[in-house]
Amino acid sequence: MRMYGDHEFPGKLFIVEGIDGSGKSTQLSLLQQWLRREGYMVFFSEWNSSPLVKETTRRGKRKQMLTPTTFSLLHATDLADRIERHIIPPLKAGAIVLADRYIYTAFGRDTARGVSPRWVRELYRFAVKPTIAFYFRVPLDVSLKRILSARAGLKYYEAGMDIGLSDDLEESFELFQGMISRKYEEMIDEFGLRVIDATRSIEEQQNEVRAIVERELVDVPKRPLPTRPTMNFDLEEE
Amino acid sequence: MESRNNNHRFEFYGEGIPGVELSELRGRLIVIEGPDGVGRSTQVSMLKPWLESNGHAVLDTGMTRSALAGKGIKQAKAGITLGPISLTLFYATDFADRLENEMIPALRAGFIVLTDRYIYSLIARAIVRGLDRSFIKACYGLALKPDAVFYLRSNVGGLIPRVLSSPAGFDYWESGMDMHLGNDLYDSFAEYQSRMLSVFDSMIDEYGFEVIDATQPIDVIYRNLQRRIGRHLRELY
């Protein structure tokens, strides 16, 4: 069993982290499009998406039967399934794997819920250490404005209602996001997170992300899909 | 308020579960462990009415039945879709759900919790499948240390009659078929269970198992368990 930091693969793993409304998913999707266009094999994996575990998580959330401990264990099960199925095999094949949220999301949320920081770190020791972990840092008021103006409704666990911060959904969400944001700040040095200033323009952030990623791709093979038509709509060749 | 309970106090193996006040747990936790086909559930079904007739409230419980994850695990096993790490963590989720929502509330209410298997079977399965011991141990740092763990110990030959007495015969998972150890169910069962037995044996000292020779007749094992459990519960009378 290989542990965090022990894995060696020809592929690369880039992950994005940040509180809700930091813009990380937008950035990852732009990165994905660029990498595909450059001819790399790219595989995308999303937090909490393993089909089998997802059903249990959904039931647990709907019936509000999750405790901080089982919430944590279920998400670890989900990632383990995706690591075994969606992350390690593509990395072995020399692909670039992109993950929207990773173990640091669990460390932030679960410890904000009162789970022991040491235990949750042990739980995720099976995880592959990312090539680069990007942390999109944004002031709380900015992210809250983005989220609360765009969303129909906040969900119970997402707002941290299970730990009783406030009876008001929105207030609970704000408090919970603040706690998670502080946890991220503490993890920057611990895990060497690459901080991206998420208050800048989308384009500026993407340029920085691409520059950082590009440096890691020296020996990664390009294998464009043979059937894909070449689309030459980007005329501004650099 | 109950002086007889003053010197009894539960502990967690490791980091434990947030929000559980250990001093509120007034019951006792008794574990029957051992391999597949050793006769654990037979003993539990005899011990429960005996304990109740002696005035104890008893919660009997077993693995893979939690309201949260039981169904998902059954589906996973039916389709054999999970790898060893995710299956281990799914079992841990199921265990944690039962610990928090069944066992701990019962212990709080002063019940004797009599459980058919606990974390040790789950740990053994994971170790046999190549998972790191320190990783598994840290995961199960959430578990309560039981008051007693009775390890029904047998050999591979001793497990087979009970397995064959069920209409289904050799079971895919009890034979470790996911590990590709043998050409057929019997070969695989024999190899898998002998590995499981040696892992169980390796845990005797570490977890303080009370070893019971399960190659003996059922009633001899039963009387042995009654005597030993009686000793653990004497302070409750």
Interface residues (C-beta under 8 A of the other chain):
Chain A: M1 M3 S50 L52 V53 E55 T56 R59 G60 M65 L66 T67 P68 T69 T70 L73 L74 A76 T77 D78 A80 D81 I83 E84 R85 R113 G114 V115 S116 R118 W119 E122 L123 R125 F126
Chain B: G14 E15 G16 I17 P18 G19 A67 L68 A69 K71 G72 Q75 A76 G79 T81 L82 G83 P84 I85 S86 T88 L89 F90 A92 T93 A96 D97 E100 N101 G130 L131 D132 F135 A138 C139 G141 L142
